Amino acid sequence: MHLIWESPPRPVREVSVVIEIPVAPKVDQLYFWALQAGFRRRGSPSLGAGHIGLQWHPSYPESTAANWGGYATGGGELGGSPLAMPSALGNANTGDYRWLPAHRYRLSIGPWHADDGPTGSWPGAITDLASGDRVEIRRLFAGGPELGDISMWSEVFARCDDPSVAVRWSDPTWVFDDGSLGWPGSARVNYQTRADGGCDNTDCSSDGEGLVQVTNATRATPAGTHLVVPDSLI
């Protein structure tokens, strides 16, 4: 499931969003909820994209993990700096990160560091909004300095009839190249079709606090719908 942000009115150097998983999954399958952004240089083709988020992953301690990874244009994973935390599977992108249900975390991407790594780098960080603790997971090596094609998504490997799990996204924010803040007014809904491995019983909606993606639910919002970001967030 995707919630695709409307295009920003001018160049963006940072993006962030608050994520909350109200109730943890009940099955030992991978759930991945992420904020994604494409890396750009004005007047040039895409430089790839990265996704930062929380995972429910049965191979990690307490089944919780965090990921900051991405892909280059044309395929292949982007390189990056070492993880700031251990990784139970020794994965370069996914580390041990204890997150709690019903807690709010801010996921952030950027700004680009021109003098870091072979092409410059994009930091990805998670901030626990209850404690204020911020962890920069790592930096992805990709060109910049702008972000685009921004979305929030759920990638779920559970069965379509497994117990329902939801994620709430709130306070989506971008930082423009002059340092000012902005907010997308809406996000476009997209679903993976059953023919492509998706489920017919996933849904996206607004609950007045944020935009919600949920599994094993009656689909009330068709693909292509533009959901308005709740006014209370902006």
MODASUL-V837941 format. One record per backbone hydrogen bond with DSSP energy under -1.0 kcal/mol. CO is the residue of the C=O (numbers start at 1). NH is the residue of the N-H. Records with the same first field share a line. If there is no record, write none. Layout:
CO->NH ; NH
//
This chain:
1->154
2->190
3->152
4->188
11->177
12->147
14->175
15->109
16->173
17->107
18->170
19->105
20->168
21->102
27->29
30->157
31->56
32->155
33->54
34->153
35->52
36->151
37->50
38->148
39->47
40->146
41->44
48->39
49->71
50->37
51->69
52->35
53->67
54->33
55->65
56->31
57->60
60->63
61->64
63->57
64->97
65->55
66->95
67->53
69->51
70->78
71->49
72->75
76->72
79->141
86->96
87->90
93->68
95->66
100->103
104->129
105->19
106->127
107->17
108->125
109->15
113->116 ; 121
121->113
122->140
123->110
124->137
125->108
126->135
127->106
128->132
133->128
135->126
137->84
138->124
139->81
140->122
146->40
148->38
150->5
151->36
152->3
153->34
155->32
159->162
165->215
167->213
168->20
169->211
170->18
173->16
174->182
175->13 ; 14
176->179
180->176
182->174
185->229
186->6
187->227
188->4
189->224
190->2
193->198
194->197
201->217
203->214
205->212
210->207
211->169
212->205
213->167
214->203
222->225
225->189
227->187
230->233
231->234
//
